[in-house]
Amino acid sequence: MATDTLTKDPGGSAVLRRVLLDNGALSALVLLVAAMSLLSGDFLTTGNLLNVGVQAAVTAILAFGVTFVIVAAGIDLSVGSVAALSATVLAWSATSQGLPVWIAVLLAVATGIACGLISGALVSFGKLPPFIATLAMLSVGRGLALVISQGSPIPIPDSMSGLGDTIGGWLPIPVLVMIGMGLITAGVLGRTYAGRAMYAIGGNEEAARLSGIRVTRQKLVIYALSGGFAAVAGIVLASRLSSAQPQAAVGYELDAIAAVVIGGASLSGGVGKASGTLIGALILAVLRNGLNLLEVSPFWQQVVIGVVIALAVLLDTVRRRAGAGPGAPGAAAGGSGGGRKKAVNAGKFALAAVVVAAIAFGASVWRSGSSGGASTKVGLSVSTLNNPFFVQLKAGAQEEAKRAGVSLTVTDAQNDASQQANQIQNFTSQNMKSIIINPVDSDAAGPSVRAAGKAGIPVLAADRGVNNAKIATLVASDNITGGKLAAKTLAERLGKKGTILVLQGTPGTSASRERGKGFAEGLKAYPDIKVVGKQTADFDRAKGLDVTTNLLQGHPGIDGIFAENDEMALGAVKALGSKAGKSVDVVGFDGTPDGLKAVENGTLAATVAQQPKELGRMVVRNAVKAAKGQKIDGTVKVPVKVVTAK
């Protein structure tokens, strides 16, 4: 009898083991946390674990909304853009239009719901595939955000900024919002008619319709919920950054979908739950946080995350299929049949493989050029390493760090202000002696820089300043002066008259604003030069090629082009073909190796060289001084110069 009782009522450890084995995503999360704790002494601290929660919040809230759609066998690619649009509406209505904050919040949420209703209508009544309908909304939402903001970040009211802070100085409000939205998701899925309808539609839409469910109306509800959750995520994101960024949350829809699938949902519909989605979002956050702490190269981080996500989903699928296989009758009742054994073994294999992958990729083989034995640790967050200018800045910084014998950890924000805020938080958790930030956006960098300052860590800005936060120094070229030099150089090349095109950088970035402002001011001295076309090309060579090609259709007789960086200038040169350097003069900005080579060849008339390697060396030199408590200047200017073929 005693033996029988023990079998039916296993101990707590057995129950925990059974829960872990029956939930691959939860097991992966637990073992990933254990692995990261062993690999980094900074990971398993209260401050860093709260950072993980904050960094998971926006993705999790988006993913909760996407869960409704995926359970119903749909897809929503628009949530990132809808989040940015909703945040922009909030900031614009409260700041520019002077509406009360509570009305602005309601407008933001209503905007998200409206976007979801439109997507749902396109799917339900227009019979468009969900992929196409939400892809269209992705473009519309992002475009409207840029139209409303005119491409520049809009500050949000101070009362809303508090949503990104903490309660009692330690409990982050975004984490509480995430938990609240998760409970709402669980309630909708498990306790409402709409939730039961979602599972029914995802399982078999035709059967759901024949059983009396009004599928068309339910799809409107499903996509409206997704849009509303996206709006809440956008509000939380804007609160964290103290501004609404029209380019915020780019690519977040993919993270949201990944979190839902990692959490156990099926893209074919009918399966999914809120707890699984939360676990999926936490896995992504733990990976990114842990890889930052392990100083894994920013280039390899993307590979690591992709591989571990694929393993987690693939091997959990193997476990599920093994569990579904035929077994002895006792297996169904909890016995030790073949199907159960296969499921358990597959689960163990899946979990072990995920952990091994995390440990292998987390090894210091691919660390970003840091000096492990150095006593002084410095963190550098670069806005993007998908641009030769910043690659050179990084190279100069690493050379100086090696010379000075300090450990330099480099991260890539990938032009995402939210991701950069996470990186600065991680540096703060690691107790870096000093932090260098090359801001994605000067306004959005403020809150995380202020937090680092409160922790007693000096923060230095490279190339771009930080607004609304105290920094130890700004090491930068003068972008406005550089823009004026570019205007003077191009005007003199054209004989002080003619028509020109302007290729602008990424909307909202301080570099684009300042270079454009300097060029416009410099051009005022030459009234006979007219700007006949101006378009954004995002500091990208391929986009510079396409935008220039399009502009030339309407303005075939232009005399010159100013591009706010060398990459766009080189794209313009390609679009001009044989005209470049002969009938049309192109002036770039940055002085990258490819830009200087084009100047030497004569296809690029000139470039404003910023000497990015020297900038990287100088900012690390000053970061070391700041770490040692030595006095440094509030502003350090790196000389700029115009480079021509002569």
PyMOL commands that set and color helices and strands:
alter all, ss='L'
color gray80, all
select helices_A, chain A and resi 2-8+12-21+24-39+46-71+79-96+101-124+130-149+158-164+173-191+193-203+205-210+215-241+252-262+274-293+298-324+329-332+338-362+364-366+388-404+417-429+446-454+479-493+510-523+541-554+566-579+593-601+612-627
alter helices_A, ss='H'
color red, helices_A
select strands_A, chain A and resi 154-155+166-167+171-172+243-244+377-382+407-412+434-437+459-462+473-476+498-504+529-536+560-563+585-590+606-609+635-637+641-644
alter strands_A, ss='S'
color yellow, strands_A
deselect
rebuild
show_as cartoon
